[in-house]
Amino acid sequence: MLTRSVRQFDPQMADNRTISQLEAEGYPWISCECCKGTVWVPFKMLRERLPMLSAMTLDQLGARMRCDKCGKRPERYYPANQNDTPGFVRS
C-alpha cells in the first residue's frame, strides 16, 4: 500500500526551503504575524527590493522582515497560499 506524504507546516520547525522551492510548491506569499495582525506579502513584490530572494530560505527572509507599525520582527512567519485562508471555498 502506497501512502502519500504531505508536508505539513510546523511553526516550531526551521524552514530551510528556498523561496523558489516554496513558489514551485504553490506558496506565493509569506505570512507575517505581528502587532497589527496577519499580513500576507507576495514574494513577487519582495523580489523588487531583494534581487537575490529566490536563493534565500524562508528563515533568512523572516529575519529580514520588519513590522511597519512597531518596527519589530514578526512574531511568526510562514509560507502561505490561498487554501490557507479561513473561509476559502474550493470548487
PDB file of N, CA, C and O in Angstrom:
ATOM      1  N   MET A   1       0.839  -1.175   0.000  1.00  0.00           N
ATOM      2  CA  MET A   1       0.000   0.000   0.000  1.00  0.00           C
ATOM      3  C   MET A   1       0.890   1.246   0.000  1.00  0.00           C
ATOM      4  O   MET A   1       1.788   1.374   0.832  1.00  0.00           O
ATOM      5  N   LEU A   2       0.640   2.146  -0.922  1.00  0.00           N
ATOM      6  CA  LEU A   2       1.390   3.387  -1.011  1.00  0.00           C
ATOM      7  C   LEU A   2       0.670   4.473  -0.235  1.00  0.00           C
ATOM      8  O   LEU A   2      -0.552   4.597  -0.314  1.00  0.00           O
ATOM      9  N   THR A   3       1.417   5.247   0.504  1.00  0.00           N
ATOM     10  CA  THR A   3       0.830   6.383   1.199  1.00  0.00           C
ATOM     11  C   THR A   3       1.457   7.640   0.651  1.00  0.00           C
ATOM     12  O   THR A   3       2.638   7.667   0.307  1.00  0.00           O
ATOM     13  N   ARG A   4       0.663   8.665   0.574  1.00  0.00           N
ATOM     14  CA  ARG A   4       1.135   9.934   0.042  1.00  0.00           C
ATOM     15  C   ARG A   4       1.646  10.798   1.191  1.00  0.00           C
ATOM     16  O   ARG A   4       0.934  11.034   2.168  1.00  0.00           O
ATOM     17  N   SER A   5       2.861  11.255   1.066  1.00  0.00           N
ATOM     18  CA  SER A   5       3.451  12.103   2.097  1.00  0.00           C
ATOM     19  C   SER A   5       3.114  13.559   1.796  1.00  0.00           C
ATOM     20  O   SER A   5       3.453  14.076   0.732  1.00  0.00           O
ATOM     21  N   VAL A   6       2.452  14.209   2.731  1.00  0.00           N
ATOM     22  CA  VAL A   6       2.100  15.617   2.582  1.00  0.00           C
ATOM     23  C   VAL A   6       2.868  16.392   3.629  1.00  0.00           C
ATOM     24  O   VAL A   6       2.801  16.078   4.818  1.00  0.00           O
ATOM     25  N   ARG A   7       3.591  17.395   3.197  1.00  0.00           N
ATOM     26  CA  ARG A   7       4.386  18.195   4.125  1.00  0.00           C
ATOM     27  C   ARG A   7       3.484  19.200   4.817  1.00  0.00           C
ATOM     28  O   ARG A   7       2.909  20.079   4.176  1.00  0.00           O
ATOM     29  N   GLN A   8       3.367  19.065   6.117  1.00  0.00           N
ATOM     30  CA  GLN A   8       2.553  19.974   6.916  1.00  0.00           C
ATOM     31  C   GLN A   8       3.461  21.048   7.505  1.00  0.00           C
ATOM     32  O   GLN A   8       4.622  20.779   7.811  1.00  0.00           O
ATOM     33  N   PHE A   9       2.944  22.251   7.663  1.00  0.00           N
ATOM     34  CA  PHE A   9       3.733  23.324   8.242  1.00  0.00           C
ATOM     35  C   PHE A   9       3.757  23.193   9.753  1.00  0.00           C
ATOM     36  O   PHE A   9       2.711  23.063  10.388  1.00  0.00           O
ATOM     37  N   ASP A  10       4.954  23.229  10.328  1.00  0.00           N
ATOM     38  CA  ASP A  10       5.141  23.195  11.768  1.00  0.00           C
ATOM     39  C   ASP A  10       5.872  24.473  12.158  1.00  0.00           C
ATOM     40  O   ASP A  10       7.047  24.622  11.826  1.00  0.00           O
ATOM     41  N   PRO A  11       5.208  25.408  12.859  1.00  0.00           N
ATOM     42  CA  PRO A  11       5.829  26.697  13.145  1.00  0.00           C
ATOM     43  C   PRO A  11       7.082  26.612  14.016  1.00  0.00           C
ATOM     44  O   PRO A  11       7.903  27.528  13.980  1.00  0.00           O
ATOM     45  N   GLN A  12       7.254  25.549  14.795  1.00  0.00           N
ATOM     46  CA  GLN A  12       8.436  25.421  15.634  1.00  0.00           C
ATOM     47  C   GLN A  12       9.638  24.886  14.850  1.00  0.00           C
ATOM     48  O   GLN A  12      10.778  25.045  15.286  1.00  0.00           O
ATOM     49  N   MET A  13       9.397  24.265  13.717  1.00  0.00           N
ATOM     50  CA  MET A  13      10.455  23.658  12.937  1.00  0.00           C
ATOM     51  C   MET A  13      11.068  24.698  11.981  1.00  0.00           C
ATOM     52  O   MET A  13      10.344  25.466  11.347  1.00  0.00           O
ATOM     53  N   ALA A  14      12.380  24.714  11.889  1.00  0.00           N
ATOM     54  CA  ALA A  14      13.042  25.633  10.969  1.00  0.00           C
ATOM     55  C   ALA A  14      12.685  25.255   9.532  1.00  0.00           C
ATOM     56  O   ALA A  14      12.653  24.076   9.181  1.00  0.00           O
ATOM     57  N   ASP A  15      12.421  26.254   8.718  1.00  0.00           N
ATOM     58  CA  ASP A  15      12.069  26.014   7.322  1.00  0.00           C
ATOM     59  C   ASP A  15      13.254  26.413   6.452  1.00  0.00           C
ATOM     60  O   ASP A  15      13.532  27.601   6.284  1.00  0.00           O
ATOM     61  N   ASN A  16      13.946  25.432   5.904  1.00  0.00           N
ATOM     62  CA  ASN A  16      15.134  25.683   5.105  1.00  0.00           C
ATOM     63  C   ASN A  16      14.878  25.618   3.609  1.00  0.00           C
ATOM     64  O   ASN A  16      15.827  25.590   2.825  1.00  0.00           O
ATOM     65  N   ARG A  17      13.617  25.594   3.196  1.00  0.00           N
ATOM     66  CA  ARG A  17      13.307  25.618   1.772  1.00  0.00           C
ATOM     67  C   ARG A  17      13.575  27.018   1.238  1.00  0.00           C
ATOM     68  O   ARG A  17      13.330  28.011   1.922  1.00  0.00           O
ATOM     69  N   THR A  18      14.081  27.086   0.007  1.00  0.00           N
ATOM     70  CA  THR A  18      14.311  28.395  -0.606  1.00  0.00           C
ATOM     71  C   THR A  18      12.977  28.955  -1.101  1.00  0.00           C
ATOM     72  O   THR A  18      11.992  28.231  -1.247  1.00  0.00           O
ATOM     73  N   ILE A  19      12.976  30.247  -1.350  1.00  0.00           N
ATOM     74  CA  ILE A  19      11.761  30.909  -1.834  1.00  0.00           C
ATOM     75  C   ILE A  19      11.348  30.334  -3.182  1.00  0.00           C
ATOM     76  O   ILE A  19      10.154  30.173  -3.435  1.00  0.00           O
ATOM     77  N   SER A  20      12.296  30.023  -4.046  1.00  0.00           N
ATOM     78  CA  SER A  20      11.944  29.435  -5.345  1.00  0.00           C
ATOM     79  C   SER A  20      11.308  28.052  -5.157  1.00  0.00           C
ATOM     80  O   SER A  20      10.408  27.691  -5.916  1.00  0.00           O
ATOM     81  N   GLN A  21      11.752  27.274  -4.169  1.00  0.00           N
ATOM     82  CA  GLN A  21      11.118  25.983  -3.887  1.00  0.00           C
ATOM     83  C   GLN A  21       9.688  26.186  -3.382  1.00  0.00           C
ATOM     84  O   GLN A  21       8.776  25.463  -3.783  1.00  0.00           O
ATOM     85  N   LEU A  22       9.497  27.158  -2.513  1.00  0.00           N
ATOM     86  CA  LEU A  22       8.155  27.435  -1.992  1.00  0.00           C
ATOM     87  C   LEU A  22       7.208  27.856  -3.110  1.00  0.00           C
ATOM     88  O   LEU A  22       6.058  27.419  -3.148  1.00  0.00           O
ATOM     89  N   GLU A  23       7.685  28.701  -4.015  1.00  0.00           N
ATOM     90  CA  GLU A  23       6.850  29.128  -5.141  1.00  0.00           C
ATOM     91  C   GLU A  23       6.492  27.940  -6.028  1.00  0.00           C
ATOM     92  O   GLU A  23       5.369  27.849  -6.524  1.00  0.00           O
ATOM     93  N   ALA A  24       7.446  27.029  -6.228  1.00  0.00           N
ATOM     94  CA  ALA A  24       7.171  25.837  -7.040  1.00  0.00           C
ATOM     95  C   ALA A  24       6.155  24.916  -6.351  1.00  0.00           C
ATOM     96  O   ALA A  24       5.428  24.184  -7.022  1.00  0.00           O
ATOM     97  N   GLU A  25       6.105  24.952  -5.025  1.00  0.00           N
ATOM     98  CA  GLU A  25       5.142  24.149  -4.262  1.00  0.00           C
ATOM     99  C   GLU A  25       3.782  24.842  -4.146  1.00  0.00           C
ATOM    100  O   GLU A  25       2.853  24.279  -3.567  1.00  0.00           O
ATOM    101  N   GLY A  26       3.657  26.051  -4.686  1.00  0.00           N
ATOM    102  CA  GLY A  26       2.366  26.746  -4.691  1.00  0.00           C
ATOM    103  C   GLY A  26       2.172  27.726  -3.549  1.00  0.00           C
ATOM    104  O   GLY A  26       1.035  28.040  -3.197  1.00  0.00           O
ATOM    105  N   TYR A  27       3.251  28.214  -2.966  1.00  0.00           N
ATOM    106  CA  TYR A  27       3.165  29.210  -1.893  1.00  0.00           C
ATOM    107  C   TYR A  27       3.699  30.544  -2.416  1.00  0.00           C
ATOM    108  O   TYR A  27       4.911  30.758  -2.393  1.00  0.00           O
ATOM    109  N   PRO A  28       2.832  31.448  -2.888  1.00  0.00           N
ATOM    110  CA  PRO A  28       3.306  32.711  -3.459  1.00  0.00           C
ATOM    111  C   PRO A  28       3.491  33.844  -2.438  1.00  0.00           C
ATOM    112  O   PRO A  28       3.933  34.931  -2.811  1.00  0.00           O
ATOM    113  N   TRP A  29       3.164  33.613  -1.163  1.00  0.00           N
ATOM    114  CA  TRP A  29       3.238  34.664  -0.148  1.00  0.00           C
ATOM    115  C   TRP A  29       4.009  34.204   1.084  1.00  0.00           C
ATOM    116  O   TRP A  29       4.146  33.006   1.334  1.00  0.00           O
ATOM    117  N   ILE A  30       4.515  35.185   1.857  1.00  0.00           N
ATOM    118  CA  ILE A  30       4.982  34.930   3.214  1.00  0.00           C
ATOM    119  C   ILE A  30       3.948  35.593   4.117  1.00  0.00           C
ATOM    120  O   ILE A  30       3.593  36.756   3.923  1.00  0.00           O
ATOM    121  N   SER A  31       3.478  34.855   5.089  1.00  0.00           N
ATOM    122  CA  SER A  31       2.502  35.367   6.034  1.00  0.00           C
ATOM    123  C   SER A  31       3.242  35.754   7.305  1.00  0.00           C
ATOM    124  O   SER A  31       3.940  34.928   7.895  1.00  0.00           O
ATOM    125  N   CYS A  32       3.094  37.005   7.731  1.00  0.00           N
ATOM    126  CA  CYS A  32       3.775  37.518   8.922  1.00  0.00           C
ATOM    127  C   CYS A  32       2.733  37.950   9.946  1.00  0.00           C
ATOM    128  O   CYS A  32       1.770  38.643   9.619  1.00  0.00           O
ATOM    129  N   GLU A  33       2.942  37.531  11.186  1.00  0.00           N
ATOM    130  CA  GLU A  33       2.048  37.917  12.272  1.00  0.00           C
ATOM    131  C   GLU A  33       2.796  38.828  13.229  1.00  0.00           C
ATOM    132  O   GLU A  33       3.882  38.490  13.701  1.00  0.00           O
ATOM    133  N   CYS A  34       2.205  39.993  13.515  1.00  0.00           N
ATOM    134  CA  CYS A  34       2.815  40.953  14.426  1.00  0.00           C
ATOM    135  C   CYS A  34       1.696  41.733  15.124  1.00  0.00           C
ATOM    136  O   CYS A  34       0.567  41.252  15.227  1.00  0.00           O
ATOM    137  N   CYS A  35       2.014  42.924  15.596  1.00  0.00           N
ATOM    138  CA  CYS A  35       1.070  43.709  16.395  1.00  0.00           C
ATOM    139  C   CYS A  35      -0.207  44.075  15.642  1.00  0.00           C
ATOM    140  O   CYS A  35      -1.259  44.233  16.262  1.00  0.00           O
ATOM    141  N   LYS A  36      -0.136  44.210  14.329  1.00  0.00           N
ATOM    142  CA  LYS A  36      -1.332  44.617  13.587  1.00  0.00           C
ATOM    143  C   LYS A  36      -2.079  43.443  12.949  1.00  0.00           C
ATOM    144  O   LYS A  36      -2.969  43.644  12.122  1.00  0.00           O
ATOM    145  N   GLY A  37      -1.721  42.234  13.331  1.00  0.00           N
ATOM    146  CA  GLY A  37      -2.409  41.050  12.812  1.00  0.00           C
ATOM    147  C   GLY A  37      -1.559  40.314  11.799  1.00  0.00           C
ATOM    148  O   GLY A  37      -0.331  40.398  11.812  1.00  0.00           O
ATOM    149  N   THR A  38      -2.234  39.591  10.922  1.00  0.00           N
ATOM    150  CA  THR A  38      -1.552  38.799   9.908  1.00  0.00           C
ATOM    151  C   THR A  38      -1.511  39.564   8.592  1.00  0.00           C
ATOM    152  O   THR A  38      -2.531  40.068   8.121  1.00  0.00           O
ATOM    153  N   VAL A  39      -0.323  39.642   8.007  1.00  0.00           N
ATOM    154  CA  VAL A  39      -0.142  40.327   6.731  1.00  0.00           C
ATOM    155  C   VAL A  39       0.494  39.340   5.765  1.00  0.00           C
ATOM    156  O   VAL A  39       1.517  38.728   6.074  1.00  0.00           O
ATOM    157  N   TRP A  40      -0.113  39.189   4.596  1.00  0.00           N
ATOM    158  CA  TRP A  40       0.445  38.326   3.554  1.00  0.00           C
ATOM    159  C   TRP A  40       1.197  39.218   2.579  1.00  0.00           C
ATOM    160  O   TRP A  40       0.618  40.136   1.999  1.00  0.00           O
ATOM    161  N   VAL A  41       2.488  38.950   2.398  1.00  0.00           N
ATOM    162  CA  VAL A  41       3.317  39.739   1.496  1.00  0.00           C
ATOM    163  C   VAL A  41       3.717  38.848   0.324  1.00  0.00           C
ATOM    164  O   VAL A  41       4.329  37.801   0.532  1.00  0.00           O
ATOM    165  N   PRO A  42       3.381  39.246  -0.909  1.00  0.00           N
ATOM    166  CA  PRO A  42       3.734  38.414  -2.063  1.00  0.00           C
ATOM    167  C   PRO A  42       5.242  38.417  -2.332  1.00  0.00           C
ATOM    168  O   PRO A  42       5.900  39.456  -2.271  1.00  0.00           O
ATOM    169  N   PHE A  43       5.764  37.231  -2.631  1.00  0.00           N
ATOM    170  CA  PHE A  43       7.177  37.113  -2.978  1.00  0.00           C
ATOM    171  C   PHE A  43       7.499  37.979  -4.195  1.00  0.00           C
ATOM    172  O   PHE A  43       8.594  38.529  -4.303  1.00  0.00           O
ATOM    173  N   LYS A  44       6.543  38.092  -5.099  1.00  0.00           N
ATOM    174  CA  LYS A  44       6.739  38.886  -6.318  1.00  0.00           C
ATOM    175  C   LYS A  44       7.050  40.348  -5.973  1.00  0.00           C
ATOM    176  O   LYS A  44       7.890  40.971  -6.623  1.00  0.00           O
ATOM    177  N   MET A  45       6.387  40.889  -4.967  1.00  0.00           N
ATOM    178  CA  MET A  45       6.625  42.262  -4.552  1.00  0.00           C
ATOM    179  C   MET A  45       7.978  42.397  -3.840  1.00  0.00           C
ATOM    180  O   MET A  45       8.690  43.382  -4.036  1.00  0.00           O
ATOM    181  N   LEU A  46       8.326  41.405  -3.018  1.00  0.00           N
ATOM    182  CA  LEU A  46       9.599  41.439  -2.305  1.00  0.00           C
ATOM    183  C   LEU A  46      10.783  41.327  -3.255  1.00  0.00           C
ATOM    184  O   LEU A  46      11.860  41.858  -2.981  1.00  0.00           O
ATOM    185  N   ARG A  47      10.581  40.638  -4.367  1.00  0.00           N
ATOM    186  CA  ARG A  47      11.663  40.423  -5.337  1.00  0.00           C
ATOM    187  C   ARG A  47      12.146  41.757  -5.929  1.00  0.00           C
ATOM    188  O   ARG A  47      13.302  41.862  -6.340  1.00  0.00           O
ATOM    189  N   GLU A  48      11.274  42.776  -5.975  1.00  0.00           N
ATOM    190  CA  GLU A  48      11.664  44.084  -6.490  1.00  0.00           C
ATOM    191  C   GLU A  48      12.715  44.740  -5.591  1.00  0.00           C
ATOM    192  O   GLU A  48      13.580  45.468  -6.078  1.00  0.00           O
ATOM    193  N   ARG A  49      12.642  44.486  -4.291  1.00  0.00           N
ATOM    194  CA  ARG A  49      13.592  45.068  -3.335  1.00  0.00           C
ATOM    195  C   ARG A  49      14.758  44.141  -3.024  1.00  0.00           C
ATOM    196  O   ARG A  49      15.844  44.604  -2.675  1.00  0.00           O
ATOM    197  N   LEU A  50      14.541  42.844  -3.147  1.00  0.00           N
ATOM    198  CA  LEU A  50      15.573  41.852  -2.835  1.00  0.00           C
ATOM    199  C   LEU A  50      15.837  40.991  -4.063  1.00  0.00           C
ATOM    200  O   LEU A  50      15.192  39.957  -4.239  1.00  0.00           O
ATOM    201  N   PRO A  51      16.777  41.399  -4.918  1.00  0.00           N
ATOM    202  CA  PRO A  51      17.001  40.653  -6.158  1.00  0.00           C
ATOM    203  C   PRO A  51      17.433  39.201  -5.948  1.00  0.00           C
ATOM    204  O   PRO A  51      17.180  38.364  -6.815  1.00  0.00           O
ATOM    205  N   MET A  52      18.075  38.878  -4.827  1.00  0.00           N
ATOM    206  CA  MET A  52      18.531  37.513  -4.560  1.00  0.00           C
ATOM    207  C   MET A  52      17.498  36.717  -3.755  1.00  0.00           C
ATOM    208  O   MET A  52      17.851  35.732  -3.107  1.00  0.00           O
ATOM    209  N   LEU A  53      16.244  37.126  -3.788  1.00  0.00           N
ATOM    210  CA  LEU A  53      15.193  36.496  -2.993  1.00  0.00           C
ATOM    211  C   LEU A  53      15.050  35.008  -3.277  1.00  0.00           C
ATOM    212  O   LEU A  53      14.868  34.227  -2.343  1.00  0.00           O
ATOM    213  N   SER A  54      15.127  34.597  -4.521  1.00  0.00           N
ATOM    214  CA  SER A  54      14.909  33.190  -4.885  1.00  0.00           C
ATOM    215  C   SER A  54      15.864  32.245  -4.180  1.00  0.00           C
ATOM    216  O   SER A  54      15.503  31.101  -3.904  1.00  0.00           O
ATOM    217  N   ALA A  55      17.076  32.698  -3.882  1.00  0.00           N
ATOM    218  CA  ALA A  55      18.080  31.850  -3.236  1.00  0.00           C
ATOM    219  C   ALA A  55      17.979  31.876  -1.713  1.00  0.00           C
ATOM    220  O   ALA A  55      18.609  31.060  -1.041  1.00  0.00           O
ATOM    221  N   MET A  56      17.194  32.802  -1.160  1.00  0.00           N
ATOM    222  CA  MET A  56      17.055  32.905   0.298  1.00  0.00           C
ATOM    223  C   MET A  56      16.134  31.816   0.826  1.00  0.00           C
ATOM    224  O   MET A  56      15.241  31.351   0.118  1.00  0.00           O
ATOM    225  N   THR A  57      16.355  31.412   2.074  1.00  0.00           N
ATOM    226  CA  THR A  57      15.416  30.488   2.719  1.00  0.00           C
ATOM    227  C   THR A  57      14.330  31.312   3.396  1.00  0.00           C
ATOM    228  O   THR A  57      14.469  32.524   3.561  1.00  0.00           O
ATOM    229  N   LEU A  58      13.255  30.646   3.784  1.00  0.00           N
ATOM    230  CA  LEU A  58      12.163  31.336   4.462  1.00  0.00           C
ATOM    231  C   LEU A  58      12.648  31.939   5.776  1.00  0.00           C
ATOM    232  O   LEU A  58      12.233  33.041   6.135  1.00  0.00           O
ATOM    233  N   ASP A  59      13.521  31.234   6.500  1.00  0.00           N
ATOM    234  CA  ASP A  59      14.044  31.757   7.759  1.00  0.00           C
ATOM    235  C   ASP A  59      14.910  32.997   7.542  1.00  0.00           C
ATOM    236  O   ASP A  59      14.866  33.930   8.343  1.00  0.00           O
ATOM    237  N   GLN A  60      15.691  33.013   6.472  1.00  0.00           N
ATOM    238  CA  GLN A  60      16.505  34.193   6.167  1.00  0.00           C
ATOM    239  C   GLN A  60      15.613  35.380   5.833  1.00  0.00           C
ATOM    240  O   GLN A  60      15.879  36.501   6.266  1.00  0.00           O
ATOM    241  N   LEU A  61      14.563  35.139   5.069  1.00  0.00           N
ATOM    242  CA  LEU A  61      13.631  36.218   4.723  1.00  0.00           C
ATOM    243  C   LEU A  61      12.891  36.706   5.959  1.00  0.00           C
ATOM    244  O   LEU A  61      12.746  37.912   6.160  1.00  0.00           O
ATOM    245  N   GLY A  62      12.423  35.779   6.789  1.00  0.00           N
ATOM    246  CA  GLY A  62      11.713  36.159   8.009  1.00  0.00           C
ATOM    247  C   GLY A  62      12.569  37.004   8.936  1.00  0.00           C
ATOM    248  O   GLY A  62      12.058  37.896   9.613  1.00  0.00           O
ATOM    249  N   ALA A  63      13.871  36.729   8.971  1.00  0.00           N
ATOM    250  CA  ALA A  63      14.784  37.502   9.806  1.00  0.00           C
ATOM    251  C   ALA A  63      14.957  38.929   9.297  1.00  0.00           C
ATOM    252  O   ALA A  63      15.320  39.822  10.063  1.00  0.00           O
ATOM    253  N   ARG A  64      14.698  39.148   8.011  1.00  0.00           N
ATOM    254  CA  ARG A  64      14.829  40.495   7.431  1.00  0.00           C
ATOM    255  C   ARG A  64      13.534  41.298   7.489  1.00  0.00           C
ATOM    256  O   ARG A  64      13.554  42.518   7.322  1.00  0.00           O
ATOM    257  N   MET A  65      12.420  40.630   7.722  1.00  0.00           N
ATOM    258  CA  MET A  65      11.121  41.312   7.728  1.00  0.00           C
ATOM    259  C   MET A  65      10.993  42.178   8.986  1.00  0.00           C
ATOM    260  O   MET A  65      11.476  41.804  10.055  1.00  0.00           O
ATOM    261  N   ARG A  66      10.347  43.323   8.852  1.00  0.00           N
ATOM    262  CA  ARG A  66      10.081  44.222   9.968  1.00  0.00           C
ATOM    263  C   ARG A  66       8.654  44.743   9.853  1.00  0.00           C
ATOM    264  O   ARG A  66       8.156  44.990   8.754  1.00  0.00           O
ATOM    265  N   CYS A  67       8.009  44.904  10.993  1.00  0.00           N
ATOM    266  CA  CYS A  67       6.658  45.466  11.030  1.00  0.00           C
ATOM    267  C   CYS A  67       6.758  46.974  10.777  1.00  0.00           C
ATOM    268  O   CYS A  67       7.596  47.647  11.377  1.00  0.00           O
ATOM    269  N   ASP A  68       5.909  47.505   9.894  1.00  0.00           N
ATOM    270  CA  ASP A  68       5.977  48.936   9.617  1.00  0.00           C
ATOM    271  C   ASP A  68       5.293  49.759  10.709  1.00  0.00           C
ATOM    272  O   ASP A  68       5.408  50.985  10.723  1.00  0.00           O
ATOM    273  N   LYS A  69       4.585  49.097  11.622  1.00  0.00           N
ATOM    274  CA  LYS A  69       3.922  49.806  12.711  1.00  0.00           C
ATOM    275  C   LYS A  69       4.814  49.888  13.953  1.00  0.00           C
ATOM    276  O   LYS A  69       5.035  50.975  14.485  1.00  0.00           O
ATOM    277  N   CYS A  70       5.328  48.738  14.418  1.00  0.00           N
ATOM    278  CA  CYS A  70       6.132  48.729  15.652  1.00  0.00           C
ATOM    279  C   CYS A  70       7.626  48.588  15.399  1.00  0.00           C
ATOM    280  O   CYS A  70       8.424  48.847  16.300  1.00  0.00           O
ATOM    281  N   GLY A  71       8.029  48.179  14.181  1.00  0.00           N
ATOM    282  CA  GLY A  71       9.438  48.058  13.844  1.00  0.00           C
ATOM    283  C   GLY A  71      10.094  46.756  14.279  1.00  0.00           C
ATOM    284  O   GLY A  71      11.286  46.559  14.039  1.00  0.00           O
ATOM    285  N   LYS A  72       9.342  45.866  14.911  1.00  0.00           N
ATOM    286  CA  LYS A  72       9.904  44.594  15.380  1.00  0.00           C
ATOM    287  C   LYS A  72       9.796  43.524  14.306  1.00  0.00           C
ATOM    288  O   LYS A  72       9.065  43.669  13.326  1.00  0.00           O
ATOM    289  N   ARG A  73      10.557  42.429  14.518  1.00  0.00           N
ATOM    290  CA  ARG A  73      10.419  41.258  13.644  1.00  0.00           C
ATOM    291  C   ARG A  73       9.056  40.629  13.876  1.00  0.00           C
ATOM    292  O   ARG A  73       8.497  40.755  14.966  1.00  0.00           O
ATOM    293  N   PRO A  74       8.509  39.950  12.864  1.00  0.00           N
ATOM    294  CA  PRO A  74       7.230  39.262  13.066  1.00  0.00           C
ATOM    295  C   PRO A  74       7.361  38.207  14.162  1.00  0.00           C
ATOM    296  O   PRO A  74       8.397  37.556  14.294  1.00  0.00           O
ATOM    297  N   GLU A  75       6.290  38.050  14.948  1.00  0.00           N
ATOM    298  CA  GLU A  75       6.283  37.023  15.977  1.00  0.00           C
ATOM    299  C   GLU A  75       6.300  35.634  15.354  1.00  0.00           C
ATOM    300  O   GLU A  75       6.851  34.688  15.918  1.00  0.00           O
ATOM    301  N   ARG A  76       5.690  35.532  14.189  1.00  0.00           N
ATOM    302  CA  ARG A  76       5.594  34.254  13.483  1.00  0.00           C
ATOM    303  C   ARG A  76       5.539  34.549  11.990  1.00  0.00           C
ATOM    304  O   ARG A  76       4.918  35.526  11.572  1.00  0.00           O
ATOM    305  N   TYR A  77       6.175  33.725  11.198  1.00  0.00           N
ATOM    306  CA  TYR A  77       6.094  33.851   9.739  1.00  0.00           C
ATOM    307  C   TYR A  77       6.095  32.452   9.145  1.00  0.00           C
ATOM    308  O   TYR A  77       6.704  31.530   9.688  1.00  0.00           O
ATOM    309  N   TYR A  78       5.406  32.310   8.027  1.00  0.00           N
ATOM    310  CA  TYR A  78       5.276  31.001   7.393  1.00  0.00           C
ATOM    311  C   TYR A  78       4.853  31.188   5.942  1.00  0.00           C
ATOM    312  O   TYR A  78       4.317  32.236   5.584  1.00  0.00           O
ATOM    313  N   PRO A  79       5.091  30.170   5.096  1.00  0.00           N
ATOM    314  CA  PRO A  79       4.642  30.273   3.709  1.00  0.00           C
ATOM    315  C   PRO A  79       3.120  30.179   3.660  1.00  0.00           C
ATOM    316  O   PRO A  79       2.513  29.466   4.459  1.00  0.00           O
ATOM    317  N   ALA A  80       2.511  30.889   2.735  1.00  0.00           N
ATOM    318  CA  ALA A  80       1.053  30.902   2.659  1.00  0.00           C
ATOM    319  C   ALA A  80       0.585  30.751   1.217  1.00  0.00           C
ATOM    320  O   ALA A  80       1.240  31.206   0.278  1.00  0.00           O
ATOM    321  N   ASN A  81      -0.566  30.099   1.067  1.00  0.00           N
ATOM    322  CA  ASN A  81      -1.243  30.043  -0.228  1.00  0.00           C
ATOM    323  C   ASN A  81      -2.729  30.261   0.003  1.00  0.00           C
ATOM    324  O   ASN A  81      -3.181  30.324   1.146  1.00  0.00           O
ATOM    325  N   GLN A  82      -3.477  30.374  -1.058  1.00  0.00           N
ATOM    326  CA  GLN A  82      -4.888  30.738  -0.944  1.00  0.00           C
ATOM    327  C   GLN A  82      -5.698  29.704  -0.164  1.00  0.00           C
ATOM    328  O   GLN A  82      -6.686  30.060   0.479  1.00  0.00           O
ATOM    329  N   ASN A  83      -5.307  28.454  -0.207  1.00  0.00           N
ATOM    330  CA  ASN A  83      -6.031  27.423   0.538  1.00  0.00           C
ATOM    331  C   ASN A  83      -5.900  27.585   2.046  1.00  0.00           C
ATOM    332  O   ASN A  83      -6.699  27.027   2.798  1.00  0.00           O
ATOM    333  N   ASP A  84      -4.900  28.343   2.499  1.00  0.00           N
ATOM    334  CA  ASP A  84      -4.705  28.589   3.930  1.00  0.00           C
ATOM    335  C   ASP A  84      -5.665  29.636   4.481  1.00  0.00           C
ATOM    336  O   ASP A  84      -5.770  29.804   5.696  1.00  0.00           O
ATOM    337  N   THR A  85      -6.363  30.338   3.599  1.00  0.00           N
ATOM    338  CA  THR A  85      -7.259  31.412   4.008  1.00  0.00           C
ATOM    339  C   THR A  85      -8.494  30.843   4.698  1.00  0.00           C
ATOM    340  O   THR A  85      -9.153  29.964   4.143  1.00  0.00           O
ATOM    341  N   PRO A  86      -8.825  31.331   5.911  1.00  0.00           N
ATOM    342  CA  PRO A  86     -10.058  30.872   6.558  1.00  0.00           C
ATOM    343  C   PRO A  86     -11.267  31.233   5.693  1.00  0.00           C
ATOM    344  O   PRO A  86     -11.382  32.371   5.236  1.00  0.00           O
ATOM    345  N   GLY A  87     -12.139  30.307   5.473  1.00  0.00           N
ATOM    346  CA  GLY A  87     -13.333  30.542   4.694  1.00  0.00           C
ATOM    347  C   GLY A  87     -13.158  30.406   3.201  1.00  0.00           C
ATOM    348  O   GLY A  87     -14.102  30.653   2.450  1.00  0.00           O
ATOM    349  N   PHE A  88     -11.970  30.019   2.743  1.00  0.00           N
ATOM    350  CA  PHE A  88     -11.745  29.842   1.317  1.00  0.00           C
ATOM    351  C   PHE A  88     -12.519  28.620   0.851  1.00  0.00           C
ATOM    352  O   PHE A  88     -12.401  27.544   1.438  1.00  0.00           O
ATOM    353  N   VAL A  89     -13.309  28.784  -0.200  1.00  0.00           N
ATOM    354  CA  VAL A  89     -14.126  27.699  -0.718  1.00  0.00           C
ATOM    355  C   VAL A  89     -13.447  27.136  -1.964  1.00  0.00           C
ATOM    356  O   VAL A  89     -13.169  27.862  -2.918  1.00  0.00           O
ATOM    357  N   ARG A  90     -13.189  25.845  -1.937  1.00  0.00           N
ATOM    358  CA  ARG A  90     -12.604  25.193  -3.115  1.00  0.00           C
ATOM    359  C   ARG A  90     -13.727  24.706  -4.016  1.00  0.00           C
ATOM    360  O   ARG A  90     -14.752  24.208  -3.550  1.00  0.00           O
ATOM    361  N   SER A  91     -13.514  24.859  -5.298  1.00  0.00           N
ATOM    362  CA  SER A  91     -14.567  24.409  -6.228  1.00  0.00           C
ATOM    363  C   SER A  91     -14.299  23.031  -6.743  1.00  0.00           C
ATOM    364  O   SER A  91     -15.083  22.503  -7.532  1.00  0.00           O
TER     365      SER A  91
END
